[in-house]
Structure formats: structure tokens, C-alpha cells
Amino acid sequence: MINITPLRTVALACAAGALLFAGSNQASAQVGFNIQVGTPPPPPIVEHRWARPYPGAVWIAGHQEWVHGRWVWVAGYYAYPPHHGAVWVPGHYHAGYWYPGHWA
């Protein structure tokens, strides 16, 4: 029997790398993927954002992520958009699938 979890990890790492590579290009294609999880994430933890550390920083709210077969809380943080005009689209759960957050 094959354990799917390491395959998911590799797939996520490849997709994340592709997003980083695509985000560094002004004319880039968007890479999208979803993960079948079955159970919805737990309710979010209420967090308060702190002062913006540098101009142009975008707040990525804390959220649940599907990691190694379970939901894991990722605390909120500031990030620099990959290009001018980029908007953070939060991840969401729908009909048994998790759609990770991404830059658009």
C-alpha cells in the first residue's frame, strides 16, 4: 500500500515553487490546484494585525492549512506582493476540497 501523504507534500512543494517562479515574472500564467480533504477546517483563531513593517506589505490573515492529513493553524503575517497590483486571495474549503491561498 502506498502512503499518499509524501506525494501530496511533493505536489504542494512543486506547486509552491511554480507559484514563486511565476510570481517573479511580469507576464506569468497562474498555477492552481486543490486538495481533497473531506473535513472542513476548524474555525479561525482571532488575531490582531500589527503595524506594517515596510511600505507595500500585505497582511496575510492567519488561516488553517491542510498538512500531512490534518488541519494546522498558520499565524498571520505580512508579505511583499510578487508584482505591482497583486492581490492575496485567501484559501477556502468547498465541497470536500481545500483551495490554498494565492496571489492574483
N, C-alpha and C positions, 0 to 999 in steps of 0.2 A: 504494500500500500504506500502511495506517495503522499508525503506531507505537503499540502498546498501553501502553507504559511511562508516558507522561504521563497517560493515562486512569486507570491504576492509582493514580498519585500523587494525582490529584484525588479519586478514590474514597476513598483512605485518609485524605486531609485532611478530607473531608466526614464520614466515619465518626468520625474522632477528634474533630471539632468537635461532632458529635451526642453522643458519649460525655461530653464535658466539659459540655455543656449538660444532658444527662440526669443527670449526677452531681451537679449543683448543686441538683437538685430532690429533696425527700424521697420523694415518690411518683413514681418515674420508671420508664419502660419500658427494658428492656435492649436495646441495639442490638448485633447480632452479624454478623460477616462472616468469610469465609475467602478465601484467595488460592491459586489453583492455581500450584504452583511446580515440581512434578516431582521435584526432587532434595532429599533430606533435608539439614538443616543440619549443618555441621561440629560436632565435639564442643565442648562448652562450655569456656571458659577458667576455670581455678580462681581464684576471687577470695576475698578475706577482707573481710568487712564491718567497717566502723569503728564507733566509738561513735555512738549515736543522737543526731542534732543537736538534737532537740526532742521533748517528750513526744508520744506518739501517732504518731510517724513509723513508717512501714512500709518494710522493706527490699525493694526490687525487685531480685532477683538479676540479674546480668549474663546476657545471652542473645543469640542470633542473631536478626536481623530480616531479612526479605526486602525489599531496597531496590533499585529500578531494575534488576531482573533478576539480582541476586546477593545472597548472604548477607553481612551486615555485623554485626560484634560491637558490642553496646551494653553499656557497662560498668554494673555495678550501682550503684544509687543509692537514697536514701531519698525517700519521697513521703508526703504527707499524704492520708489517705483522703478521698474526696469526701463521705462521710457516716458517722455513727457506725455501727459494726458492719460496714462494708465490708471485704471480703477480696480480696486480689490473687490472681487466677487466672493462673498463668504461661501464656504462649503454648506451643503444641505443634504438631508436624508429624504428620499421619496420612494415609496413602494418597494422597500427592501434593499435599496441601493444607496450607497454613500457617494456623493459627488464632491470631491475635495475643492477647497477654495483655490482661486487662481486669479492672475492678473488679466484684465481685458482691456 
